[in-house]
Each structure stands twice: as C-alpha cells, then as structure tokens.
Amino acid sequence: MSIIQSEIKAGVIYGDTVNDEFVYMPASELGLDDPICVYETKEQREDISLAEALKRIRLRSLKPALHPLLGQTSC
C-alpha cells in the first residue's frame, strides 16, 4: 500500500487549490472494503473508485490540500 493510499484511507484530502480540484474519500466510506472516493471541481462532483482516485492524484500531481468546506480531512 502506498503512502498516498494510506492517507486517502485516513481521510486526507488531496487537491490543487488554485484550480479548485480535489480528490478525497468521504468519512462515510472510511474503513469499507470497496470504498468510493470523490473527484470534485468547480463544475462537477463525481464518484470514482479508489484506484481511479489514486490515478488522478498521481497524474495531476495533487498534494494534500485544504478543501474550502471540509478543511484538511474528510473526517
């Protein structure tokens, strides 16, 4: 398990605050075997798999970020 995957599973929000782009696992999904994550931009909010969340974090070089409503974690 990667550090990013461990942090996502702990509720850490990854994002780019300049572009208002965020990936996180909602608190209700923490601890589930097959959790759903959220990919959020100004225009949309989309449910994605954990594998897709990790892919988007890496491809977009997202870092732990401060979400405008949730703060640093989704918990």
DSSP file (Angstrom, degrees, kcal/mol; ACC not computed):
  #  RESIDUE AA STRUCTURE BP1 BP2  ACC     N-H-->O    O-->H-N    N-H-->O    O-->H-N    TCO  KAPPA ALPHA  PHI   PSI    X-CA   Y-CA   Z-CA
    1    1 A M              0   0    0      0, 0.0     2,-0.1     0, 0.0     0, 0.0   0.000 360.0 360.0 360.0 134.3    0.0    0.0    0.0
    2    2 A S     >  -     0   0    0      1,-0.1     4,-2.2     4,-0.0     5,-0.2  -0.338 360.0-113.3 -81.0 164.7    1.4    3.4   -0.9
    3    3 A I  H  > S+     0   0    0      2,-0.2     4,-2.5     1,-0.2     5,-0.2   0.908 118.7  52.6 -62.0 -42.7    1.6    6.4    1.4
    4    4 A I  H  > S+     0   0    0      1,-0.2     4,-2.8     2,-0.2     5,-0.2   0.931 109.1  48.9 -60.9 -45.3   -1.0    8.2   -0.8
    5    5 A Q  H  > S+     0   0    0      1,-0.2     4,-2.3     2,-0.2    -1,-0.2   0.910 111.3  50.1 -61.8 -42.0   -3.4    5.3   -0.5
    6    6 A S  H  X S+     0   0    0     -4,-2.2     4,-0.8     1,-0.2    -1,-0.2   0.903 112.5  47.1 -61.7 -41.8   -2.9    5.2    3.3
    7    7 A E  H  <>S+     0   0    0     -4,-2.5     5,-2.5     2,-0.2     3,-0.5   0.903 110.8  50.7 -69.3 -41.1   -3.5    8.9    3.6
    8    8 A I  H ><5S+     0   0    0     -4,-2.8     3,-1.6     1,-0.2    17,-0.4   0.926 109.7  51.5 -60.3 -43.7   -6.7    8.8    1.4
    9    9 A K  H 3<5S+     0   0    0     -4,-2.3    -1,-0.2     1,-0.3    22,-0.2   0.698 107.3  54.2 -67.5 -18.7   -8.0    5.9    3.5
   10   10 A A  T 3<5S-     0   0    0     -4,-0.8    -1,-0.3    -3,-0.5    -2,-0.2   0.432 126.2-100.6 -92.5  -1.5   -7.3    8.1    6.6
   11   11 A G  T < 5 +     0   0    0     -3,-1.6    63,-2.3    -4,-0.3    64,-0.2   0.480  66.7 154.8  99.9   2.9   -9.4   10.9    5.2
   12   12 A V  B   < -A   73   0A   0     -5,-2.5     2,-0.5    61,-0.2    13,-0.3  -0.432  38.1-135.0 -66.0 136.7   -6.6   13.2    3.9
   13   13 A I        -     0   0    0     59,-2.0    52,-2.8    52,-0.3     2,-0.4  -0.826  16.1-159.9 -96.5 127.5   -7.9   15.5    1.1
   14   14 A Y  E     +BC  23  64B   0      9,-2.7     9,-3.2    -2,-0.5     2,-0.3  -0.839  31.2 120.7-103.3 143.9   -5.7   15.8   -2.0
   15   15 A G  E     -BC  22  63B   0     48,-3.1    48,-1.6    -2,-0.4     2,-0.4  -0.990  59.5-104.0-175.6-175.4   -6.1   18.7   -4.3
   16   16 A D  E  >> -B   21   0B   0      5,-2.6     5,-1.9    -2,-0.3     4,-0.6  -0.928  24.0-167.9-133.0 103.0   -5.0   21.8   -6.2
   17   17 A T  T  45S+     0   0    0     -2,-0.4     3,-0.1     1,-0.2    -1,-0.1   0.748  85.2  60.3 -70.6 -23.2   -6.5   24.9   -4.5
   18   18 A V  T  45S+     0   0    0      1,-0.2    -1,-0.2     3,-0.1    -2,-0.0   0.907 117.2  30.9 -67.6 -41.2   -5.5   27.2   -7.5
   19   19 A N  T  45S-     0   0    0     -3,-0.3    23,-0.4     2,-0.1    -2,-0.2   0.341 107.0-123.5 -98.7   5.6   -7.7   25.1   -9.8
   20   20 A D  T  <5 +     0   0    0     -4,-0.6     2,-0.4     1,-0.2    22,-0.3   0.940  60.8 145.5  49.4  56.1  -10.3   24.1   -7.2
   21   21 A E  E   < +B   16   0B   0     -5,-1.9    -5,-2.6    20,-0.2     2,-0.3  -0.991  21.2 174.0-126.2 126.1   -9.7   20.4   -7.9
   22   22 A F  E     -BD  15  40B   0     18,-2.9    18,-3.1    -2,-0.4     2,-0.4  -0.975  20.0-167.8-138.6 147.1  -10.0   17.8   -5.1
   23   23 A V  E     +BD  14  39B   0     -9,-3.2    -9,-2.7    -2,-0.3     2,-0.3  -0.999  28.9 142.0-131.2 129.9   -9.9   14.1   -4.5
   24   24 A Y  E     - D   0  38B   0     14,-2.0    14,-3.3    -2,-0.4   -11,-0.1  -0.988  48.3-113.8-159.7 164.9  -10.9   12.5   -1.2
   25   25 A M        -     0   0    0    -17,-0.4    49,-0.2   -13,-0.3    12,-0.2  -0.934  40.2-122.0-104.3 120.5  -12.7    9.7    0.5
   26   26 A P    >>  -     0   0    0      0, 0.0     3,-2.1     0, 0.0     4,-0.7  -0.246  22.4-114.6 -59.5 149.6  -15.9   10.7    2.3
   27   27 A A  G >4 S+     0   0    0     47,-0.7     3,-0.8     1,-0.3    48,-0.1   0.821 115.4  62.1 -55.6 -33.6  -16.0    9.9    6.0
   28   28 A S  G 34 S+     0   0    0      1,-0.2    -1,-0.3     3,-0.0    47,-0.0   0.686 104.2  49.3 -68.0 -16.9  -18.9    7.5    5.4
   29   29 A E  G X4 S+     0   0    0     -3,-2.1     3,-1.9     7,-0.1    -1,-0.2   0.573  80.9 117.7 -97.1 -12.7  -16.6    5.4    3.2
   30   30 A L  T << S+     0   0    0     -3,-0.8     3,-0.1    -4,-0.7   -20,-0.1  -0.336  81.4  15.4 -60.6 131.5  -13.6    5.1    5.6
   31   31 A G  T 3  S+     0   0    0      1,-0.3    -1,-0.3   -22,-0.2     2,-0.1   0.334  92.6 130.8  88.9  -6.7  -12.9    1.6    6.6
   32   32 A L    <   -     0   0    0     -3,-1.9    -1,-0.3     1,-0.1    -3,-0.0  -0.462  62.3-129.0 -78.1 153.3  -15.0   -0.1    3.9
   33   33 A D  S    S+     0   0    0      1,-0.3    -1,-0.1    -2,-0.1    -2,-0.1   0.871 105.2  24.4 -68.6 -37.8  -13.5   -2.9    1.8
   34   34 A D  S    S-     0   0    0     16,-0.0    -1,-0.3    15,-0.0    -2,-0.0  -0.630  89.1-175.1-128.4  72.4  -14.5   -1.3   -1.5
   35   35 A P        -     0   0    0      0, 0.0    15,-0.7     0, 0.0     2,-0.4  -0.255  19.6-133.3 -74.5 156.5  -14.8    2.5   -0.8
   36   36 A I  E     - E   0  49B   0     13,-0.2     2,-0.2   -10,-0.1    13,-0.2  -0.879  20.6-159.2-103.4 138.5  -16.0    5.2   -3.2
   37   37 A C  E     - E   0  48B   0     11,-3.4    11,-2.5    -2,-0.4     2,-0.4  -0.644  12.6-123.4-110.2 172.2  -13.9    8.4   -3.5
   38   38 A V  E     -DE  24  47B   0    -14,-3.3   -14,-2.0     9,-0.2     2,-0.5  -0.965  11.6-163.6-121.6 133.6  -15.0   11.8   -4.7
   39   39 A Y  E     -DE  23  46B   0      7,-2.9     7,-2.9    -2,-0.4     2,-0.4  -0.982  23.4-175.0-111.4 122.4  -13.4   13.9   -7.5
   40   40 A E  E     +DE  22  45B   0    -18,-3.1   -18,-2.9    -2,-0.5     2,-0.2  -0.964  15.3 161.1-129.3 133.4  -14.5   17.5   -7.2
   41   41 A T        -     0   0    0      3,-2.9   -20,-0.2    -2,-0.4   -21,-0.1  -0.756  57.1 -90.0-130.4-178.7  -14.0   20.6   -9.4
   42   42 A K  S    S+     0   0    0    -23,-0.4   -22,-0.1   -22,-0.3   -21,-0.1   0.873 126.9  39.8 -59.5 -36.1  -15.9   23.9   -9.6
   43   43 A E  S    S+     0   0    0      1,-0.1     2,-0.3    -3,-0.0    -1,-0.2   0.739 122.0  12.2 -89.1 -25.7  -18.1   22.4  -12.3
   44   44 A Q        -     0   0    0      2,-0.0    -3,-2.9     0, 0.0     2,-0.4  -0.951  46.1-146.4-151.9 165.3  -18.8   18.9  -11.0
   45   45 A R  E     -E   40   0B   0     -2,-0.3     2,-0.4    -5,-0.2    -5,-0.2  -0.980  28.6-176.8-135.8 123.1  -18.6   16.3   -8.3
   46   46 A E  E     -E   39   0B   0     -7,-2.9    -7,-2.9    -2,-0.4     2,-0.4  -0.971  24.8-131.3-130.1 134.5  -18.1   12.7   -9.4
   47   47 A D  E     +E   38   0B   0     -2,-0.4     2,-0.3    -9,-0.2    -9,-0.2  -0.700  36.7 172.2 -80.5 133.0  -17.9    9.4   -7.5
   48   48 A I  E     -E   37   0B   0    -11,-2.5   -11,-3.4    -2,-0.4     2,-0.0  -0.924  33.2 -98.6-137.9 161.7  -14.8    7.3   -8.5
   49   49 A S  E  >  -E   36   0B   0     -2,-0.3     4,-2.3   -13,-0.2   -13,-0.2  -0.287  36.2-109.9 -73.5 165.2  -13.1    4.2   -7.3
   50   50 A L  H  > S+     0   0    0    -15,-0.7     4,-2.5     2,-0.2     5,-0.2   0.901 120.8  53.5 -62.1 -41.0  -10.1    4.2   -5.0
   51   51 A A  H  > S+     0   0    0      1,-0.2     4,-2.0     2,-0.2    -1,-0.2   0.909 110.1  46.6 -61.3 -42.3   -7.9    3.0   -7.9
   52   52 A E  H  > S+     0   0    0      2,-0.2     4,-2.5     1,-0.2    -1,-0.2   0.875 110.1  54.2 -68.1 -36.7   -9.2    5.9  -10.1
   53   53 A A  H  X S+     0   0    0     -4,-2.3     4,-2.3     2,-0.2    -2,-0.2   0.932 109.5  47.0 -61.3 -46.2   -8.6    8.4   -7.2
   54   54 A L  H  X S+     0   0    0     -4,-2.5     4,-2.1     1,-0.2    -1,-0.2   0.891 111.6  51.9 -63.4 -39.4   -5.0    7.3   -6.9
   55   55 A K  H  X S+     0   0    0     -4,-2.0     4,-2.9    -5,-0.2     5,-0.2   0.928 111.1  46.4 -62.2 -46.0   -4.5    7.5  -10.6
   56   56 A R  H  X S+     0   0    0     -4,-2.5     4,-2.3     2,-0.2     6,-0.3   0.877 110.0  53.9 -66.8 -37.0   -5.9   11.1  -10.8
   57   57 A I  H  <>S+     0   0    0     -4,-2.3     5,-2.1    -5,-0.2     4,-0.4   0.935 114.8  40.9 -60.9 -45.8   -3.8   12.2   -7.8
   58   58 A R  H ><5S+     0   0    0     -4,-2.1     3,-0.8     3,-0.2    -2,-0.2   0.938 116.3  47.7 -69.2 -47.4   -0.6   10.9   -9.5
   59   59 A L  H 3<5S+     0   0    0     -4,-2.9    -2,-0.2     1,-0.2    -1,-0.2   0.858 119.8  38.4 -64.3 -35.9   -1.4   12.2  -13.0
   60   60 A R  T 3<5S-     0   0    0     -4,-2.3    -1,-0.2    -5,-0.2    -2,-0.2   0.402 105.8-126.5 -95.8   2.3   -2.4   15.6  -11.8
   61   61 A S  T < 5 -     0   0    0     -3,-0.8    -3,-0.2    -4,-0.4     2,-0.1   0.890  42.3-178.7  53.1  45.3    0.3   15.8   -9.2
   62   62 A L      < -     0   0    0     -5,-2.1    -1,-0.2    -6,-0.3   -46,-0.2  -0.463   7.8-162.6 -75.4 148.2   -2.2   16.6   -6.4
   63   63 A K  E     -C   15   0B   0    -48,-1.6   -48,-3.1    -2,-0.1    -1,-0.0  -0.811  39.8 -69.4-123.8 162.8   -0.9   17.2   -2.9
   64   64 A P  E     +C   14   0B   0      0, 0.0     2,-0.3     0, 0.0   -50,-0.3  -0.349  69.3 179.9 -52.7 132.8   -2.6   17.3    0.5
   65   65 A A        -     0   0    0    -52,-2.8     2,-0.8     7,-0.2   -52,-0.3  -0.881  36.3-105.9-140.2 164.7   -4.7   20.4    0.4
   66   66 A L        -     0   0    0     -2,-0.3     6,-0.2   -51,-0.0   -52,-0.0  -0.855  34.2-145.8 -95.6 109.3   -7.2   22.5    2.3
   67   67 A H  B  >  -F   71   0C   0      4,-3.1     4,-1.6    -2,-0.8     6,-0.1  -0.539  17.0-126.1 -73.5 139.4  -10.7   22.0    1.0
   68   68 A P  T  4 S+     0   0    0      0, 0.0    -1,-0.1     0, 0.0    -2,-0.0   0.775 104.5  19.8 -62.1 -26.5  -12.8   25.2    1.2
   69   69 A L  T  4 S+     0   0    0      2,-0.1    -2,-0.0     0, 0.0    -3,-0.0   0.762 131.3  39.2-108.6 -37.0  -15.6   23.4    3.1
   70   70 A L  T >4 S-     0   0    0      1,-0.3     3,-0.5     2,-0.0     2,-0.3   0.705  89.0-148.5 -91.4 -21.6  -14.1   20.3    4.6
   71   71 A G  B 3<  -F   67   0C   0     -4,-1.6    -4,-3.1     1,-0.2    -1,-0.3  -0.696  59.5 -26.5  87.8-141.4  -10.7   21.5    5.7
   72   72 A Q  T 3  S+     0   0    0     -2,-0.3   -59,-2.0    -6,-0.2     2,-0.3   0.749 128.4  30.7 -85.7 -25.6   -7.7   19.2    5.7
   73   73 A T  B <   -A   12   0A   0     -3,-0.5   -61,-0.2   -61,-0.2   -62,-0.1  -0.916  66.1-133.3-133.8 159.9   -9.6   15.9    6.1
   74   74 A S              0   0    0    -63,-2.3   -47,-0.7    -2,-0.3   -62,-0.1   0.451 360.0 360.0 -87.8  -1.1  -13.0   14.4    5.3
   75   75 A C              0   0    0    -64,-0.2    -1,-0.2   -65,-0.2   -63,-0.1   0.446 360.0 360.0 -83.4 360.0  -13.5   13.1    8.8
